[in-house]
Amino acid sequence: DSYFRNKLLKGIVHDENAFLMDGISGHAGLFSTANDIGRYSKMILDDGLWCGTRYMKSSVIKHFTTKHNKDINSDRTIGWDTPSMNGRSSAGDYFSDGSFGHLGFTGTAFWLLPDKNQYAILLTNRVISGRRSFWISDFRKHVFSLMNKLLSL
């Protein structure tokens, strides 16, 4: 981080606002482990149930994963990104319209494919080489396209 803390960040949230809030913030992307994101994804795909315990109502999940503003050509639901209408989605080229995902500033992302009961997780650190790393959009698209092909085998 040559902008705020002026040192190599390791195990510390990169987002400055989240850092100032002791690393816990609702606005700042995706911070977790692949294992925990996998558990969360499975709970969402199972309509709010995880290991027999209900953590969310299925109606809440449906509400937050449904596009409500189709008239303004938005690619987002209330809580998620969806495959874009213009073909530039980080989800890649093969995720269905019912898929949804979430991105993080540092390059992290995960996508859920309800019609296949599958999910894909990408944990990266695009800011390790500086904040002006713009390659992440194409990289995400390529990786998730490849993951979707592999999940379809």
Stockholm file with secondary structure:
# STOCKHOLM 1.0

chainA/1-153         DSYFRNKLLKGIVHDENAFLMDGISGHAGLFSTANDIGRYSKMILDDGLWCGTRYMKSSVIKHFTTKHNKDINSDRTIGWDTPSMNGRSSAGDYFSDGSFGHLGFTGTAFWLLPDKNQYAILLTNRVISGRRSFWISDFRKHVFSLMNKLLSL
#=GR chainA/1-153 SS CCSSSCSCCSSSCCCHHHHHTTTCCSSSCCCSCHHHHHHHHHHHHTTTEETTEECSCHHHHHHHHSCCCGGGTCCBCSSCBCCCTTSCCTTCSCCCTTCEEEECTTSCEEEEETTTTEEEEECCCGGGGCTTCCTHHHHHHHHHHHHHHHHTC
#=GC SS_cons         CCSSSCSCCSSSCCCHHHHHTTTCCSSSCCCSCHHHHHHHHHHHHTTTEETTEECSCHHHHHHHHSCCCGGGTCCBCSSCBCCCTTSCCTTCSCCCTTCEEEECTTSCEEEEETTTTEEEEECCCGGGGCTTCCTHHHHHHHHHHHHHHHHTC
//
